[in-house]
């Protein structure tokens, strides 16, 4: 293996001078640095591509959400959840009045809402049966879930301040949105029994 001989009497730059095992001088080609990247040109080319791609994805997501009525499904589920809260609280229990129950339902705050496209399950099949529709009439079925904070409520057997909700929502091909009436509202932190 050639080694560098810094004390060689060769004139000039001896950094490129190597010697082999027989001490014969061998020169190597100088190291060429890569051409520096013109970052302005790269940015000039990439920024429009990123902006167009991001705009397309945003448009596609907004179009799909509108086509599949995602926000309408969420609104339907939240309305059904508020109705379920009203039906589960009984005036007179824990000193609640009908006005107080209505205020509790109206001020219930949903959070961490998740939506997932789903198949036609038992809940969705019941909705279709009630509407005299078939699976062929369905554009999409949504499973909507999230957390609830129910203010001004004393934790009771039926509801607790920190709860979770979930429901199935069917969007038909005609654009109408139909949700389950028996919305699942349960404690977010169930008791260990």
Secondary structure as UniProt FT lines:
FT   STRAND          3..4
FT   TURN            6..7
FT   HELIX           14..16
FT   STRAND          17..19
FT   TURN            21..22
FT   STRAND          25..27
FT   HELIX           39..67
FT   TURN            68..69
FT   HELIX           70..88
FT   TURN            91..92
FT   HELIX           93..95
FT   HELIX           98..107
FT   STRAND          109..118
FT   HELIX           122..130
FT   TURN            131..132
FT   HELIX           135..137
FT   STRAND          138..149
FT   STRAND          162..172
FT   TURN            173..174
FT   STRAND          177..179
FT   STRAND          184..187
//
